Amino acid sequence: MFEGLSKRLGDVFDKLRGRGALSEADVDMALREVRTALLEADVALPVVRQFIDSVRPKAIGADVIRSVTPGQMVIKIVNDHLVEMLGGTVADLDLNAIPPVVILMVGLQGSGKTTSSAKIAYRLSQGPQGMAAEMFGGAFSTKRKVLMASLDTRRPAAQHQLAVLGEQTGVPTLPIVPLEMPLAITRRALETARREGYDVLILDTAGRLSIDEELMTEVKEISDLAKPKETLLVADAMTGQDAVNVAKAFNDRLAVTGIVLTRVDGDSRGGAALSMRAVTGRPVKLIGVGEKFDQLEPFHPDRIASRILG
Ligand code: GDP
């Protein structure tokens, strides 16, 4: 673990071996390497600065315990702080409400909203059974009756895409009514879910290629009507710096309750997780690790911290 950063810090600290406490100069030298590691992991620049500023006072003056080198000591302090900033422990979905409990999926087009909707629907509908179930606990331990509805009326294929995923995962989707508008679909979905005794209703909203006012107003109206218990912001881990602006815009307008980070299976080092958490203050709850509907995992702050530090 931390081979990359360890090596870098090892070089920096070669001269310092055996000192009792970390001096200001030692720490600053080490934090320059940490800064580079965070930037390489695509953590947004303002978040990198914030991180360095908050970890610095913790490291200065820290005793270097006998069994480790000063470099290892800095890594431990940085790693602990990073895990804490990422939320510390796994954050559960909150579905404690009178059914149907609504989960609203928001984010940019192509971020993985529809895929993530189907993944969450599949996992909730399987309860403790099904593929990859052993990884999940909390809200996912109870088998639930789930309905999905696509509110994306702009992209012609979007509603059909969700219907196909529904068939693959065995999760029912709201029948498509041509030319129906998003708010009307929301109303019909809520009525259907109530009437047919669904526990959870997942609403997949339309995304755009960039944040725009019309989209934001539409999502806000849907949210006001559906009163979601969870509003999950879906973001692509590969988008790096952009992810921050997206997160901020959504979080400013909606009560985002959690983040789903997708494409954590790719080359991305996961820095977006730290950026998203720092900018919104909301926990990353789930990660997408592939295109298949069982490739969803809970978010473990300690695992991502190791990946970010490299
Ligand atoms: P939407 O426009 O936000 O609804 O995005 P989609 O759900 O249609 O996803 C866009 C593309 O990303 C599709 O090709 C998905 O298969 C792919 N995708 C979604 N999540 C993941 C993931 O976690 N890993 C990988 N590798 N691909 C993903």
Residues whose N, C-alpha, C, O or C-beta is under 5 A from the ligand:
A	BS01	GDP	L108 Q109 G110 S111 G112 K113 T114 T115 S116 G207 T262 R263 V264 D265 G288 V289 G290 E291 Q295
